[in-house]
Amino acid sequence: MNTGWQRFVAVGDSVTEGLGDPDADGGFRGWADRLAEAIADRQGSVRYANLAVRGLTTRRVLETQLAPAQELAPDLVTAVVGMNDVIRPSLNPLELAADLDALFGGLRATGATVLTATIPAPGLFAPLPPALRSRMDRRITRMNAVITAAARRHGLLCMDLASLTPAGMAAWAEDRLHPGPDAHQAMAAAGLAVLDGVAPALEVNVAEPVDADHLRWLRTFLWPWLVRRLRGQSSGDGRVAKLPTYRALPATS
């Protein structure tokens, strides 16, 4: 593993913001925070910024986070995007590829090591109709092919989150769309393994069940999401990055 990373910037959407992994202060921790902490422990310290905002498509990440990330002059960047493209009504692979080329190319132009990822199926344990789940699976396959090709074109490292199949619902957050703390930790470990040059085995071992009340899930999570879509709104509207400038993270052990 490179021991010279001094400036780590994370860009992306809700997964990198940390949704599903609450911290002790009423906010969210998440896989990127956990990865930054692991890097600080390994090399003594690291300066860390997290520009991710929930609800953003790849294009919105490109438009709102690339320039701020470049200004921070990082030597390590994580850029995990695509989930919000998949759940939108339309998905144009050519436009997505162009947006990824602009995002990945702009991040690589900083000279930083850039780590991206394929994405797992959204709502793995959500009660979706079979036809809708099949459509989502096809979209995920297409999305991951585009991400993998763009990563190769620009010389990015890529972790295979598509193979992250947690052993039960407890690995996922209550909304069944975001990884829970165990899955966020598995993602951080996978990222560290890729940076180390080791092919990671993505496993999440959990035993505790979560509430499987489908009607409550529909009322609490799916219906508000549908209302936002009909209104042309995003969960990220009006939100800003949780850590837009560098914070020094010391080793914790």
Secondary structure, DSSP 8 states (H G I E B T S, - for coil): --S---EEEEEESHHHHTTT-B-TTSSB--HHHHHHHHHHHHHSEEEEEE---TT--HHHHHHHHHHHHHHT--SEEEEE--HHHHTSS---HHHHHHHHHHHHHHHHTTT-EEEEEE---TTTTS---HHHHHHHHHHHHHHHHHHHHHHHHHT-EEEEGGG---SSGGGB-TTSSSB-HHHHHHHHHHHHHHHTT----------------HHHHIIIIIHHHHHHHHTT--TTTT---SEEEEEEEE---
